[in-house]
């Protein structure tokens, strides 16, 4: 016997329809590329997304067609999220921080028909467009007065396209398992691989993001999205915000500490989402300018942090806001675990609570996690066993676009994340490392994450990277690179002394190097591949010179 419930498809268009009907006046505030702050609303975003849908249909864009973006977090980019997916087309959000050859590969692989771009990327688009045979047109995300000069036979103006539509396009109904958004992950070996989300997966993920034990997004919130719209759908926050009517604040291209603080203060943001690198920059700015800043109107009550492990030192520096540590990946849409506290933790002192917050959190409903040994055997959830982290669930990928990478699930439908972790009896996941980044010294494992987090605990250190480099006796030994805060420095011996009672003696790095900058990937993570290449011979040379 089956139930007698209506079979309404779970489509992303239902979110923007709900937003227009029930919280049309809730604000969307964005820093435009052209300069001014733009103030709009969910009702206006819905109307413009509907006109965009009509324009795309008139251009011949149909179900399953890929439409690319090279754009910052702005209201126009938000409109594309709903206008493109609402007609059954696939929105392909491209990370503009990647190298041009990588972007070219993704545009060609996705066979994008149209490319929407912000003015910041005009030169990049001019370089790439002739190399993409599938491109039928380029659409500048601006008005007629700011149109760029670009040699292309079909260069269109976004505002002109919308103005030509007299009314919103009606949202069609189709299979909820249809593709909606395509994101390529740079966390794989070889060429980037496409993760193709369905409407159903992203809508279910939105319920998780809005839930009290999820990201707890509500109509009372004003949220600053520093995490890019091109980075796993800004962690699903645009869809969750449309679901509940939260105010969104979009920083556009201005991601420096001063600009972010100004937006947070002016728009009375209650939460902000971004990777640790962003928060280090913001909190360093606040710390250096504390005397000149008015913190009395600072309403931030939680900081959503993901993308890479948040050091304990960052948890200490959130100015009273709760740092909600999350873990996920492009392949998990991305929310998989969240660092909410349990009732038994509420009576703990601050330092003990920080120990819990430093973990990557517990699985949200909808995602199962486990750890296995190299042969695939399940390991216990005791907080001690270390194994390969695997996940499965309705918003976890079943494979990559066009079959790249082959079969990615095992016989139990588990996806191997490439992370090494422990899981305790309460379900808290603690990442030990990426499998490719863990330091293997004399047959034992050293966690680069734990070593980095300990180093960043030094009051004068802004950022740290620990890598395993070849050693003639131990196969690999840790090398620590540190970036100090402005105007201060830390010597090798001072850092070793600082770490002496914080990590096992054999974990202590064989050398400490101070650098002006550390390299990052296009998603804000430390680029350890380039560091390992640069310092591959550092310890071998030191040993031969009798210095290590």
Secondary structure, 3 states (H helix, E strand, C coil): CCCCCCCCCCCCHHHHHHHHHHCCCCEEEEECCCCCEEEEEHHHHHHHHHHHHHHHHHCCCCCCCEEEEECCCCHHHHHHHHHHHCCCCEEEECCCCCCHHHHHHHHHHHCCCEEEECHHHHHHHHHHHCCCCCCCEEEECCCHHHCCCCCCCCEEEHHHHHHCCCCCCCCCCCCCCCEEEEEEECCCCCCCEEEEEEHHHHHHHHHHHHCCCCCCCCCCCEEEECCCCCCHHHHHHHHHHHHHCCEEEECCCCCCHHHHHHHHHHCCCCEEEEEHHHHHHHHHHHHHCHHHCCHHHCCCCEEEEECCCCCHHHHHCCCCCEEEEEEEEHHHCEEEEECCCCHHHCCCCHHHHHHHHCCCEEECCCEEEEEECCCCCECCCCCCCCEEEEEEECCCCCCCHHHCCCCCECCCCCEEEEEEEEECCCCCEEEEEECCCCEEECCEEECHHHHHHHHHCCCCEEEEEEEEEEECCCEEEEEEEEEECCCCCCCHHHHHHHHCCCCCHHHCCCEEEECCCCCECCCCCECHHHHHHHCCCHHHHHHHCCCC
